[in-house]
Amino acid sequence: MVLAACAAVVVGVIHFAWYVWAARRLAAVMEECRRRGEPVTAGQLAGDIVGDERNAVPHLLEAGQMARGWSARLPANPEVSSDIYAYPLEQSATASIEGILAANADAMAAFDLAKLLPGVYWRPNADPWLRHVDVRWQARAFQHVSNLLGLEAAHARAVGDDLKAVRRVRDMLWLARVMDGQANWPSHVAALGLEENVIRLLRNFALDLRVSDGAEFRGELRGLIDDLLEEAGRRGRFERAIVGEQVMWAERARAGVTRTRETTKGPPYYEVVRASRAEEWVLAAVRPYVMARSAANMVAAREGREVVGRGWQASWARPRGRGAVAVGGPVRAAVTPPAAWVARLVAAPDYAGEVKRQFQQVAQRRLLATVLAVRLYRVGHGGKWPEKLEELVPDCLTAVPVDPFAADGRGLGYVNGAPGPFVYSVDEDGVDHTATGAAPPVRYRWSDLLVSGADLVAFLTPVSDSPSQAGPHK
């Protein structure tokens, strides 16, 4: 009995010492943030309030809430049923999409109304532990709307309305920018997911768009090209998202822990649940850990932001070998606390992985924009291929897109030869394997945009135009 009491006293002393150390560590990090003039509360990140009568966000969330059947599998066509953006669509799939779009007419009307409003304002949730739940259902709503826009674009392309298809793709890009307007990391990651929808869609039918010389279509297509290349404020949104992560950890360390569970009652699709007595004991036990991890994750966010700021030049960073994009700080919690749902809330984001994802998406967006620009150029020049990408400026491009992986800030590469004309990026290792002939691109029948062993390549003609040069089905 005496031994047990002594053991309890020792454990209590160790836990108290741990708590004091974690509290001091957190206080030092918070003081450093204040000294640097960095925000440590959500109020310091809040933007100008926009009234509902001018705010697009409530209507977009309403559209996502009304969306239904967007993920329905397309019957009688197993080749496309697993991919809502698959193209070409068979007649049965086209009919199925028409039914889905008809059932979501109200959701699309809410989206079209939102596009007419000039303001974008996200109301912050004051509870730092609930904010991630808010973002989760908001991202789900936006994903629903993005999928509906993608379906409508794919359907418009299938029935020959290429102008409408281009407009809906532009709407998808606008939706991603709106989602990225929040100052938090989960929203930024969700916005990257919405951009991936656009990339998937354009990879499927960018080369099959019937590009006409009409003024209206040329204007919309040039607008899509400019939207794909629009990166003004992208660095700011990226850094602001990391600052938001830093603020969230500061607030979580100061606040208590609230448990939630999902519901189907409607927005915000969760409700607060009182923690059980056992969970309260567990939370009290891991409280020093939460404070220590919050301090570590705040430092990681600061270091990640500094790396992005230093590397943002002609090239987004200086890659140090394939897959090596350096971002300081821990990327995962090293210890898992007893409560699994607490572990999910104290683990830091994988900043290095998301920075790499940024590079990859920007490279693909620039490649796709260049592909569309070349197609637009050929329509106005009797089908002639450009000798170099500079010929696309200024009628089809404002400037030749820079290769985000090239350390010297060069533009994207362009080759008009076997196995077909293509544009390319040097990809993650920063080495131009195509120019040296060390790893010429190999064309597969399954895709027009691919990583061909070394460089990231986007072909400018459909694979069916040169079957003799196509590699094996993969």
Secondary structure, DSSP 8 states (H G I E B T S, - for coil): -HHHHHHHHHHHHHHHHHHHHHHHHHHHHHHHHHHHT---SGGGT------TTTBSHHHHHHHHHH--STT---TT-HHHHT-TT-SS--HHHHHHHHHHHHHTHHHHHHHHHHHT--B------S-HHHHHHHHHHHHHHHHHHHHHHHHHHHHHHHTT-HHHHHHHHHHHHHHHHHHTTSSSHHHHHHHHHHHHHHHHHHHHHTTT------HHHHHHHHHHHHHHH--TTHHHHHHHHHHHHHHHHHHHHHS---EEEE-SSSTT-EEEE---HHHHHHHHHHHHHHHHHHHHHHHHHHHHHHHHHHH-SSSSS---STT-----S-SS-SS--SSHHHHHHHS---HHHHHHHHHHHHHHHHHHHHHHHHHHHHHHTTT---SSGGGGTTTT-SS--B-TT-TT--B-EEE-STT--EEEE--TT---HHHHTSS-----TT-SEEE-SSSEEEESS-GGG-GGG-----
